[in-house]
Amino acid sequence: MYNQLLVDGTFKIKFNNSCNQIEFNLYWFYQNLAAMDKRMYALLLTLCLISISPLAEAKPRAVYLDKELKEASLIEYVEITGYADSMLTVKPVEGKKTFNIPVGHVMAMDGIMDILTSHWPVKGEKVLVVLNTEGKLSLFAYKQDTQYRFWSPHETGSLAIFYFKKPAAKLPDQKGLSYDTGEYETCWDGCLLPTELVKTYGRE
């Protein structure tokens, strides 16, 4: 979920990877308070508070890329063949046999494509999948030339924050945390890693 206050006073709330959007104009709201019926005022205020309240509970998922790849039970470049019954069905790009990955709740597969947190690839797309020690889906990555662009598909109400070390790198259009994080660099919504390092990164 993302919010934005526009110059004209419109407060916009847009949900991750969804066409759903809530907008209301703060200036209009302020200027018309006196003329509002008390019941209408209470209703509008309640709706506004309900729509904004999830923002207070949003918590970013912290992803340590070296740990994720080192402890992964499976790292495989696959083609998405379908979703059904809380399962993601995939086929290795260099194989013929499909297999299922338990994914639980799947969010929308469309929407804000420059932001990939909580995004799920559609049928036919080719992605890298990273399964955790329990065999559950942890990360996706798109192949971009000679690099993988990682992201977290899990919805937490906020962008995921990635921690990584070189040669992994920030996304060109995203920033990281503003404070020192020691040996790690950080980036919101994902990071980049050379494709040839995906099976060895974090294992040095």
HELIX and SHEET records of a PDB file:
HELIX    1   1 LEU A   26  GLN A   31  1                                   6    
HELIX    2   2 LYS A   38  GLU A   57  1                                  20    
HELIX    3   3 LEU A   65  LYS A   70  1                                   6    
HELIX    4   4 THR A  195  LEU A  197  5                                   3    
SHEET    1   A 3 TYR A   2  LEU A   5  0                                        
SHEET    2   A 3 THR A  10  LYS A  14 -1                                        
SHEET    3   A 3 GLN A  21  ASN A  25 -1                                        
SHEET    1   B 3 ALA A  62  TYR A  64  0                                        
SHEET    2   B 3 ILE A 161  PHE A 164  1                                        
SHEET    3   B 3 GLU A 185  TRP A 188 -1                                        
SHEET    1   C 7 PHE A  99  PRO A 102  0                                        
SHEET    2   C 7 MET A  87  PRO A  92 -1                                        
SHEET    3   C 7 LEU A  74  ALA A  84 -1                                        
SHEET    4   C 7 LYS A 126  LEU A 131 -1                                        
SHEET    5   C 7 LEU A 137  GLN A 144 -1                                        
SHEET    6   C 7 GLN A 147  TRP A 151 -1                                        
SHEET    7   C 7 CYS A 191  PRO A 194 -1                                        
END                                                                             
